[in-house]
Amino acid sequence: MYRNCLALIAALSLSGCGLAETAATGATVAQSEAAAAKQATRTEQQVRQQVEAAQQVDAEQRRRAEDNGAN
């Protein structure tokens, strides 16, 4: 019984170190994922702005083409 308790205590103390390391790694991964999500949001906003600008240019070109065709 005494040996079992010592083995259990030793196992728990060693596993505690691993848990702390796992928690630290998890926090680092979470920060990295948060940064990636922010970057993805920025990229999405830039793409939307580019699409809107392209649509405006296209609409202007179509208007000019219609004006020239009507003349």
C-alpha positions in Angstrom: 0.0 0.0 0.0 2.8 2.4 0.9 4.6 1.7 -2.3 1.5 2.2 -4.3 1.0 5.6 -2.7 4.6 6.6 -3.4 4.3 5.5 -7.0 1.0 7.5 -7.3 2.6 10.6 -5.8 5.6 10.3 -8.1 3.4 9.9 -11.1 1.2 12.8 -10.2 4.2 15.1 -9.6 5.7 14.2 -12.9 2.5 14.5 -14.8 2.0 18.0 -13.3 5.0 19.2 -15.1 3.6 17.9 -18.4 0.3 19.5 -17.7 1.9 22.9 -17.1 3.9 22.5 -20.3 0.7 21.5 -22.2 -1.1 24.5 -20.8 1.7 26.8 -21.9 1.8 25.3 -25.3 -2.0 25.6 -25.6 -1.9 29.3 -24.7 0.8 29.9 -27.3 -1.3 28.1 -29.9 -4.3 30.1 -29.0 -2.4 33.3 -29.4 -1.1 32.2 -32.7 -4.6 31.3 -33.9 -6.0 34.6 -32.7 -3.4 36.5 -34.6 -4.2 34.4 -37.7 -7.9 35.1 -37.3 -7.1 38.9 -37.1 -5.0 38.7 -40.2 -7.7 36.7 -42.0 -10.2 39.4 -41.2 -7.9 42.1 -42.5 -7.4 40.1 -45.7 -11.1 39.6 -46.1 -11.7 43.4 -45.7 -9.0 44.2 -48.3 -10.5 41.7 -50.8 -13.9 43.2 -50.3 -12.6 46.6 -51.0 -10.8 45.4 -54.1 -14.0 43.7 -55.4 -16.0 46.9 -54.7 -13.4 49.0 -56.6 -13.4 46.6 -59.5 -17.2 46.7 -59.6 -17.2 50.5 -59.7 -14.6 50.5 -62.5 -16.7 47.9 -64.4 -19.9 50.0 -63.9 -18.1 53.1 -65.1 -16.8 51.3 -68.2 -20.3 50.0 -69.0 -21.8 53.4 -68.7 -19.2 54.9 -71.0 -19.8 52.1 -73.5 -23.5 52.7 -73.4 -23.0 56.5 -73.9 -20.7 55.9 -76.9 -23.1 53.4 -78.4 -26.0 55.8 -78.1 -24.1 58.5 -80.0 
